Amino acid sequence: MHVVLVHYAAPPVVGGVEQVLGEHAKLMVEAGHRVTVVAGRGAQWDARVAYRCVPLADSRHADVVAVKAELDLGVVSPAFHSLATRLALDMEEATAGADRVVAHNIGSLHKNLALTAAIHELAATGAPERVVLWHHDLAWTAARYRPELHPRWPWTLLRTDWAWRHVVVSAHRRRELAVLLGIDEDTIAVVPNGVDGDRLLAISPEGAALASALGLAEAAPLLLMPVRLTARKNVELAMETLAVLRRSMPAAAMVVTGPMGPHNPANLGYLERLLALRERLGLEGAAHLLADVLDEPPSDRVVGDLYRLADAVLFASFEEGFGIPVLEAALARRPVFAADIPSLRELGAADVSWFDPSGDPGAVAASIEDRLTRDPVYRLAVRARSEYTWPRIYRDRLAPVLGL
């Protein structure tokens, strides 16, 4: 399908709508669609996305600014009509052959009303399902814009139902738009904006690939065990804890980062015992031992990625001389659940959730569940990554709304 996205500006111009438009374009081309971005200002920022510059679409074009100064005073001059006619021809040419034309904010803001009139004409003359109005902001519901709006055409285009499909970015905007247009809320689709967690958290390409391969984005919570595979690290207790935790938190998962300990030949047997335990507990796909996944130990960069992706650090050792993961978790701002042994107690004091390394896995699981479910930061993080990541938004909201 060929989708044309239209806005006043496009990446690399920095702005909220420009960023969203860029993400939409990326998601669509990755799903196999042909995408063209039409804007008055910007550039081709992605070789996979066609960019077409229509200078008069820019809200800051000198002719547009001059006409807007007249419009703000309530004057619809010949200059406006001339501008709208030129833009109608430009838009007809730029969108020729498109299956969908998605206009961002053009049907709801007065930054370039001549462009609004041109898109309105496009919607009136083409197939009814072709033009989609994507509303981020609404001029008529914003007090700061009221002095610039007037109760007649072309301003009334911003409060008239003239598109096949209206899309808003929040339930709040849907309520506002339904009242403004006098239509049923159920006819307005909500497609929220999203976040790129990998970019925000500076996850390396290697870390992102590993997280994708293991499905770590689906984990809730994701527990990190940054230890080598030796018997004293007590990975068995961590696995048994995870098995109990998954009864009430079925998406819980764990990553054990380290390779086998380098000095004891018995460690190979330890890995085999852990793999057998994982199978017996039914934790395949939930308890990830990187020694069984990677040919080489993960780099420091990837381990750092895992700290940023994790919800908590689990440290179950029977014995330690020091306990670096406690300090690493602190710097990564991750809660720590650790074995109550002297060296770790010395580091963590009252700021760690302690448990008996020879104790009941159910008690450890209960401690983890209790602390995390009472933590609003954890709860919000789970909602953000389960509902507001771009791939999830595309799959569940954007593609169905546009029929992609």
C-alpha positions in Angstrom: 0.0 0.0 0.0 1.2 3.5 -0.8 0.8 5.9 2.2 1.4 9.7 2.0 2.0 11.5 5.2 1.5 15.3 5.1 2.5 17.9 7.6 3.9 21.5 7.6 7.4 20.1 8.4 9.2 16.7 8.6 12.4 15.3 10.1 15.1 16.3 10.5 13.1 19.3 11.7 12.7 18.9 15.5 9.2 18.9 16.8 6.7 16.6 18.5 4.5 15.9 15.4 7.6 15.7 13.2 9.0 13.0 15.5 5.8 11.0 15.5 5.5 11.3 11.7 9.0 10.0 11.4 8.2 7.0 13.6 5.1 6.2 11.6 7.0 6.3 8.4 9.6 4.0 9.7 7.1 1.5 11.0 5.2 1.5 7.8 8.2 0.9 5.5 9.4 -1.9 7.9 6.0 -3.5 7.4 6.5 -3.5 3.7 4.5 -0.4 2.6 5.6 2.4 0.3 5.7 5.7 2.2 6.1 9.3 0.9 6.3 12.2 3.3 5.1 15.5 1.9 6.0 18.7 3.8 7.1 22.2 3.3 10.3 21.9 5.4 12.5 18.9 6.0 14.7 16.5 4.1 15.0 12.8 3.2 16.2 11.5 6.6 15.6 7.8 5.7 16.6 6.2 2.4 13.6 4.0 2.6 11.1 6.9 2.9 10.5 9.2 -0.1 10.4 12.9 0.7 8.7 15.5 -1.4 9.0 19.2 -0.6 6.0 21.4 -1.3 7.4 24.8 -0.1 3.9 26.4 0.4 3.0 23.6 2.9 5.4 25.1 5.4 3.7 27.1 8.1 6.7 29.5 8.0 6.8 30.2 4.3 6.7 33.9 3.7 3.5 33.8 1.6 1.8 31.7 4.3 2.8 34.0 7.1 1.6 37.0 5.2 -1.8 35.4 4.5 -2.1 34.2 8.1 -1.6 37.8 9.4 -4.6 38.8 7.3 -6.6 35.7 8.4 -5.9 36.5 12.1 -7.7 39.8 11.5 -10.7 37.9 9.9 -9.7 38.9 6.4 -10.0 36.2 3.6 -8.2 38.0 0.8 -7.6 37.1 -2.8 -4.0 36.1 -1.7 -5.6 33.4 0.4 -7.6 32.0 -2.4 -4.6 32.1 -4.7 -2.5 30.3 -2.1 -5.2 27.6 -1.6 -5.5 27.0 -5.4 -1.8 26.6 -5.8 -1.6 24.2 -2.8 -4.6 22.2 -4.1 -2.7 21.6 -7.4 0.5 20.7 -5.4 -1.3 18.3 -3.1 -3.1 16.6 -6.0 0.2 16.0 -7.7 2.1 15.0 -4.6 -0.6 12.5 -3.5 -1.4 11.0 -6.9 -1.7 7.2 -6.7 -1.7 7.1 -2.9 -4.0 4.6 -1.1 -4.0 6.7 2.1 -3.3 10.4 2.7 -2.7 11.0 6.4 -2.7 14.7 7.2 -1.2 15.5 10.6 -2.8 18.5 12.4 -3.8 20.1 9.1 -7.5 19.4 9.8 -7.4 20.8 13.3 -4.9 23.7 13.4 -4.9 27.1 11.6 -1.1 27.3 11.0 -1.7 27.1 7.2 -5.4 27.3 6.5 -4.7 27.4 2.7 -3.2 23.9 3.1 -6.3 22.9 5.2 -8.5 24.0 2.3 -6.4 22.1 -0.2 -6.6 18.9 1.8 -10.3 19.4 2.2 -10.7 19.6 -1.5 -8.6 16.4 -1.9 -10.9 14.6 0.6 -14.1 15.9 -1.2 -13.0 14.7 -4.7 -11.3 11.3 -3.9 -12.5 8.0 -2.4 -14.0 8.6 1.0 -11.6 6.3 2.8 -8.5 7.9 1.3 -8.0 10.9 3.5 -7.3 10.5 7.2 -7.1 13.5 9.6 -4.7 12.8 12.4 -5.3 15.3 15.3 -2.6 16.1 17.8 -3.9 19.5 18.7 -7.2 21.3 18.3 -7.2 25.0 17.7 -10.9 25.5 18.6 -10.5 24.0 22.1 -7.3 26.0 22.9 -8.0 29.3 24.6 -4.7 30.7 23.3 -5.9 30.5 19.7 -9.4 31.9 20.1 -8.4 35.5 19.1 -7.1 34.1 15.8 -10.3 32.1 14.9 -13.5 33.4 13.3 -16.9 31.7 13.0 -16.9 31.3 9.2 -15.0 29.6 6.4 -12.1 28.6 6.3 -11.9 28.5 10.1 -15.0 26.3 10.2 -13.1 23.6 8.3 -11.3 23.0 11.7 -14.6 22.2 13.4 -16.4 20.3 10.6 -16.6 16.5 10.0 -15.3 16.3 6.5 -12.9 13.3 6.6 -13.6 9.5 6.4 -11.5 8.9 9.4 -10.5 11.0 12.4 -7.6 9.8 14.6 -6.5 11.4 17.9 -3.6 10.8 20.2 -5.5 10.4 23.5 -9.0 9.7 25.0 -9.0 13.3 26.2 -8.6 14.5 22.6 -11.3 12.1 21.4 -13.8 13.6 23.9 -12.9 17.1 22.8 -13.1 16.3 19.1 -16.4 14.5 19.4 -18.0 17.6 21.0 -16.4 19.9 18.6 -17.5 18.1 15.5 -20.8 16.8 16.9 -20.0 13.2 16.2 -20.0 10.0 18.3 -16.8 9.3 20.2 -16.9 5.7 18.9 -16.3 7.0 15.3 -12.9 8.5 16.4 -9.9 6.2 16.6 -7.3 6.7 19.4 -3.7 5.9 18.4 -1.3 7.2 21.1 2.2 8.4 20.5 4.9 6.0 21.5 8.4 5.8 22.8 11.6 4.2 21.5 13.0 2.6 24.6 16.2 1.4 23.0 17.0 4.9 21.8 16.1 6.6 25.0 18.1 4.1 27.1 21.0 4.1 24.7 20.7 0.3 24.2 23.5 -0.9 21.9 22.6 -2.7 18.6 24.0 -5.9 20.2 21.9 -5.5 23.3 18.8 -4.7 21.3 19.3 -7.8 19.2 19.7 -10.0 22.2 16.7 -8.5 24.0 14.6 -9.0 20.8 15.8 -12.6 20.4 14.9 -13.4 24.0 11.7 -11.5 24.1 12.8 -9.4 27.0 10.4 -6.5 26.2 7.5 -8.8 27.1 8.9 -9.6 30.6 7.2 -8.2 33.7 9.2 -8.2 35.8 12.6 -8.8 34.2 15.1 -10.0 36.8 18.8 -9.7 36.2 21.3 -12.0 37.7 24.8 -10.7 36.7 26.9 -13.6 37.9 29.1 -16.4 36.5 27.8 -19.9 36.5 29.4 -21.5 39.5 27.6 -23.4 42.3 28.2 -20.7 45.0 26.1 -18.2 42.9 23.0 -20.3 43.9 21.3 -19.9 40.5 19.0 -22.8 41.5 17.3 -20.7 44.1 16.8 -17.9 41.6 15.2 -20.4 39.1 12.9 -21.9 41.8 12.0 -18.3 42.9 11.1 -17.4 39.3 8.9 -20.5 39.0 6.9 -19.5 42.0 6.8 -15.8 40.9 5.3 -16.7 37.6 2.3 -18.2 39.3 1.1 -14.7 40.1 3.2 -12.7 37.6 3.2 -15.0 34.6 5.3 -12.7 32.4 8.2 -12.7 34.9 11.6 -13.6 33.3 15.2 -13.7 34.3 18.6 -13.3 32.6 21.8 -14.8 34.0 24.6 -13.0 32.3 27.8 -14.8 33.1 29.7 -17.5 31.5 30.8 -20.6 33.4 33.4 -19.9 36.0 36.9 -20.1 34.4 38.8 -22.1 37.1 36.6 -25.1 38.0 36.0 -27.9 35.4 32.9 -28.9 37.4 31.2 -25.8 36.2 30.3 -27.4 32.9 28.3 -30.0 34.9 26.7 -27.1 36.8 25.4 -25.6 33.5 23.9 -29.0 32.5 22.2 -29.3 35.9 20.7 -25.8 35.5 19.4 -26.6 32.1 17.8 -29.7 33.4 16.3 -27.8 36.3 15.0 -25.2 33.9 13.2 -27.9 31.9 11.8 -29.5 35.0 10.4 -26.2 36.2 8.9 -25.3 32.8 11.0 -22.1 32.5 12.2 -22.5 28.9 11.7 -19.0 27.4 11.7 -17.4 30.8 15.0 -18.3 32.5 17.7 -17.2 30.1 21.3 -18.4 30.7 23.5 -16.4 28.3 26.2 -19.1 28.6 23.7 -21.3 26.7 22.7 -18.6 24.3 25.9 -16.8 23.3 29.2 -18.2 21.9 31.1 -15.5 23.8 30.4 -13.8 27.2 28.4 -10.6 26.7 30.4 -7.4 26.5 30.4 -4.8 29.3 28.2 -2.7 27.0 25.6 -5.4 26.7 25.6 -6.1 30.4 25.0 -2.4 30.9 22.1 -2.6 28.5 20.6 -5.4 30.5 20.9 -3.4 33.7 18.9 -0.6 32.0 16.3 -3.0 30.7 15.9 -5.0 33.9 13.3 -4.2 36.6 15.4 -5.6 39.5 18.7 -7.4 40.3 18.7 -10.8 42.0 21.8 -11.9 43.8 21.4 -15.2 45.6 25.1 -16.2 46.3 26.0 -18.4 49.3 29.3 -16.6 49.6 31.0 -13.5 48.2 34.1 -11.6 49.1 32.6 -8.3 47.9 29.6 -8.0 45.6 30.0 -5.6 42.7 26.5 -6.2 41.3 25.0 -4.5 44.3 26.9 -1.3 43.4 26.2 -1.7 39.7 22.5 -2.0 40.4 22.6 1.1 42.6 24.2 3.1 39.8 21.6 1.8 37.4 18.8 2.7 39.9 17.5 -0.8 40.1 16.2 -2.4 43.3 18.3 -5.3 44.7 17.1 -8.6 46.1 20.1 -10.2 47.7 21.2 -13.1 49.9 21.7 -11.9 53.4 25.5 -12.7 53.7 28.1 -10.4 55.5 29.8 -9.0 52.4 26.6 -8.0 50.7 25.0 -6.7 53.9 28.1 -4.5 54.3 27.4 -2.9 50.9 23.6 -2.8 50.9 22.7 -2.2 54.5 19.1 -1.2 54.8 18.7 -0.4 51.1 18.5 -4.0 49.8 15.7 -6.5 50.2 17.3 -9.4 52.0 16.6 -13.2 52.0 18.1 -16.4 53.3 20.1 -18.0 50.4 19.1 -21.4 51.9 15.5 -20.4 52.4 12.2 -20.8 50.8 11.9 -19.7 47.1 8.3 -18.8 47.8 9.3 -16.3 50.4 11.8 -14.7 48.0 9.1 -14.6 45.3 6.7 -13.0 47.7 9.3 -10.3 48.6 9.9 -9.5 44.9 6.2 -9.3 44.1 5.3 -7.2 47.1 8.0 -4.6 46.5 7.5 -4.3 42.8 3.7 -4.2 42.8 3.8 -1.4 45.4 6.4 0.6 43.3 4.7 3.1 41.0 7.9 3.5 39.0 7.8 -0.2 38.2 4.1 -0.2 37.4 4.4 2.8 35.1 7.4 1.2 33.4 5.5 -2.0 32.7 2.6 0.0 31.2 4.9 2.1 29.1 6.7 -0.8 27.5 3.6 -3.0 27.1 1.3 -0.3 25.7 3.4 2.6 24.4 6.4 1.2 22.4 6.2 1.9 18.7 6.1 -1.7 17.4 3.2 -2.4 19.8 1.4 0.7 18.8 1.8 -0.1 15.1 0.6 -3.6 15.5 -2.3 -3.0 17.7 -3.5 0.5 16.8 -2.0 2.2 13.8 -2.0 -0.6 11.2 -5.7 -1.6 11.9 -6.9 2.0 11.8 -5.3 2.7 8.4 -6.2 -0.8 7.1 -2.5 -1.5 6.5 
